[in-house]
Amino acid sequence: MVSSELDEVLGLADRIAVMYRGRILAVVGPDTPREEIGLLMAGVTAEAALAATPPAGGDGTVPTDGTVPTDGTVDKEEA
């Protein structure tokens, strides 16, 4: 079965081969978290996603250096 409909795949498949740009990135089970499958569909391996994620602080926040961008790039949702 070939499909880009994740719900359909999760409901029918015993194994899921996730492809990106014509290459299989991973073969996972239907119990794999949707977020992980979504990252794979976008070409991001779990190892790469974990390596790019900064460690959380003890209170669940992500530590930053506290600086504010001066180039005017402010997220519209934050403004």
Secondary structure, DSSP 8 states (H G I E B T S, - for coil): ---S-HHHHHHH-SSEEEEETTEEEEEE-TTS-HHHHHHHHTT--HHHHHHHS----TTS---------SSS---TTT-
